[in-house]
Amino acid sequence: MSADGSRGGGQSHRGRGKGSGQRPRGGAGGQGTRRDGAQGRRSPQGSGQNKRPQPQAPRPDARSVALAVMTAVRERSAYANLALPAELRRARLDARDAALATELTYGTLRAQGLLDRIIALAASRSVDEIDPPVLDLVRLGAYQLLFTRIGAHAAVDTTVEAARTEGLGRAAGFVNAVLRKIAARTTEEWIDALREAVADPIARMAIGTAHPEWIARAFAESLGSAAGELPELLAADDARPRVHLAARPGAITGEELALVTGGREGRLSPYAVHLDSGDPGSLDAVREGMAAVQDEGSQLVALAAAGAPVLGKDGGRWLDLCAGPGGKAVLLGALAEIEGASLTAVEVSEHRAGLVREATNDLPVTVHTADGRKPGLEPGFDRVLLDAPCSGLGALRRRPEARWRKTAGDVPELVSLQRALLDSALDLVRPGGVVLYATCSPHLSETVSVVREAGRRADVESLDVQEVLAGICVEPIEGLGTGPWAQLWPHRHGTDAMFMAALRRLA
Ligand SMILES: C[S@@+](CC[C@H](N)C(=O)[O-])C[C@H]1O[C@@H](n2cnc3c(N)ncnc32)[C@H](O)[C@@H]1O
């Protein structure tokens, strides 16, 4: 790394540069940075004693936790929502600093593409020319300046200090200069500057809400005649989602779960409970397996798979064709137990199949590690859930880094897989049985196009899945689209943007 933060030359590794591990981290503090402020005050040099300061490992703080997660996401393609809890446990921050670390990590990752465009303008160079660990630091500082109430001095000073404690001291001047330039304008001024040369309204909205343009465009296409709701949708997609719990049928009711957790019952799934805050893993009901974290929209998918009308008697042979890691298999397995049915779960990944086994070990569920396109199972299932591998564009709010990792180029390959899996599901279901096709993506290529094509098979009819949902939901559900399929939306339903369609094999 050179002194101006650019790639190439010199040291660029965390913890190897000048100043690394030499003194407690700190800085000017500021809102939410009480600990930084207290630790950042160093004694004046040579203050009456000749003793050399003892080397001391820097104590983790909110910013170092955020940087560690950002590094894991960048270098090892980690998922932030899995890496952050591990870092928080390791750092043992108090509740206030843990909340700040969470806000900085998720916020910076979510806004990354927008921050990079602003940094490029401020640094007068492409971000590709900036050493990645230095770029992470600048992103973290820029996020604080533009999207938090942390004071500008605190945001700049603590980031420059972090450059030193992270072993990137030679880039401190560069970090300082870029952040000061960013601090000289408001967020709105930067966004206006980026939008200056952009006329297309969707592209302008995408810039302002830190979404890649192709994703905003896919959302608009899926909203169709309601594309005017795009700003609301993009804003909801940027907000931190509430934690949804699913009560396990037969173990606890939604009402009881709300009482023991202090949460609120959902308006859609009869098993849903919403929590405003807190660590769901610490709840007794979750630890004892009576409830699990699951988006309310995902609950509706499993419930629709269990409730869509089959012709003739339901013989109790149910199949989950893409089951890993097992969220819906647990709900389906618990319903199967109540109905006297059994669930076969298929998952191509050995590791994920293991997770399904673990999650369903006390339920009538058999797990097979196999490719759902050719699972080698005896056909004749009464019900098949195909929760297809997809781009995940409908669950971006739960995966802060995901929007900048995916590309439009990922979609066609997924669509071919979805088509082949749906064909297989329709071959495996008995005449009169139902396939529930679902994606956690509203992208039309992965949703309507796939089920329309399958509906062209001579032995398939489309059911009105909105009617199925009407029979399941606690309160009337609206805004699902023109049907017969259903599209859930974060801004309308408070769920992930799940899509579902029910197809029945003709007898
Ligand atoms: C959307 S996820 C399913 C989520 C799951 N239903 C749940 O609620 O936890 C899709 C799953 O399909 C698996 N998968 C991908 N290709 C597959 C294939 N050819 N056959 C079976 N499973 C596959 C992925 O590994 C992934 O676990």
The ligand as an SDF file (V2000), in Angstrom:
LIG
                    3D

 27 29  0  0  0  0  0  0  0  0999 V2000
  -34.1730  -21.4270   -1.3210 C   0  0  0  0  0  0  0  0  0  0  0  0
  -33.2000  -22.6500   -0.6160 S   0  0  0  0  0  0  0  0  0  0  0  0
  -34.3780  -23.6250    0.2280 C   0  0  0  0  0  0  0  0  0  0  0  0
  -34.6960  -23.0790    1.5890 C   0  0  0  0  0  0  0  0  0  0  0  0
  -35.4540  -24.0780    2.4450 C   0  0  0  0  0  0  0  0  0  0  0  0
  -36.6850  -24.4860    1.8350 N   0  0  0  0  0  0  0  0  0  0  0  0
  -35.7370  -23.5270    3.8280 C   0  0  0  0  0  0  0  0  0  0  0  0
  -36.8390  -23.0640    4.0890 O   0  0  0  0  0  0  0  0  0  0  0  0
  -34.8270  -23.5750    4.6590 O   0  0  0  0  0  0  0  0  0  0  0  0
  -32.8130  -23.6640   -1.9850 C   0  0  0  0  0  0  0  0  0  0  0  0
  -32.0170  -24.9060   -1.6310 C   0  0  0  0  0  0  0  0  0  0  0  0
  -31.9440  -25.7080   -2.8030 O   0  0  0  0  0  0  0  0  0  0  0  0
  -30.7110  -26.3790   -2.8040 C   0  0  0  0  0  0  0  0  0  0  0  0
  -30.4700  -26.8440   -4.1750 N   0  0  0  0  0  0  0  0  0  0  0  0
  -29.8320  -26.2090   -5.1890 C   0  0  0  0  0  0  0  0  0  0  0  0
  -29.8300  -26.9780   -6.2820 N   0  0  0  0  0  0  0  0  0  0  0  0
  -30.4880  -28.1140   -5.9630 C   0  0  0  0  0  0  0  0  0  0  0  0
  -30.7950  -29.2950   -6.6700 C   0  0  0  0  0  0  0  0  0  0  0  0
  -30.4290  -29.4490   -7.9420 N   0  0  0  0  0  0  0  0  0  0  0  0
  -31.4550  -30.2680   -6.0250 N   0  0  0  0  0  0  0  0  0  0  0  0
  -31.8090  -30.1270   -4.7260 C   0  0  0  0  0  0  0  0  0  0  0  0
  -31.5300  -29.0380   -4.0040 N   0  0  0  0  0  0  0  0  0  0  0  0
  -30.8860  -28.0330   -4.6160 C   0  0  0  0  0  0  0  0  0  0  0  0
  -29.7460  -25.3440   -2.2860 C   0  0  0  0  0  0  0  0  0  0  0  0
  -28.5810  -25.9780   -1.7840 O   0  0  0  0  0  0  0  0  0  0  0  0
  -30.5870  -24.6760   -1.1950 C   0  0  0  0  0  0  0  0  0  0  0  0
  -30.3430  -25.2930    0.0320 O   0  0  0  0  0  0  0  0  0  0  0  0
  1  2  1  0
  2  3  1  0
  2 10  1  0
  3  4  1  0
  4  5  1  0
  5  6  1  0
  5  7  1  0
  7  8  2  0
  7  9  1  0
 10 11  1  0
 11 12  1  0
 11 26  1  0
 12 13  1  0
 13 14  1  0
 13 24  1  0
 14 15  1  0
 14 23  1  0
 15 16  2  0
 16 17  1  0
 17 18  1  0
 17 23  2  0
 18 19  1  0
 18 20  2  0
 20 21  1  0
 21 22  2  0
 22 23  1  0
 24 25  1  0
 24 26  1  0
 26 27  1  0
M  CHG  2   2   1   9  -1
M  END
$$$$
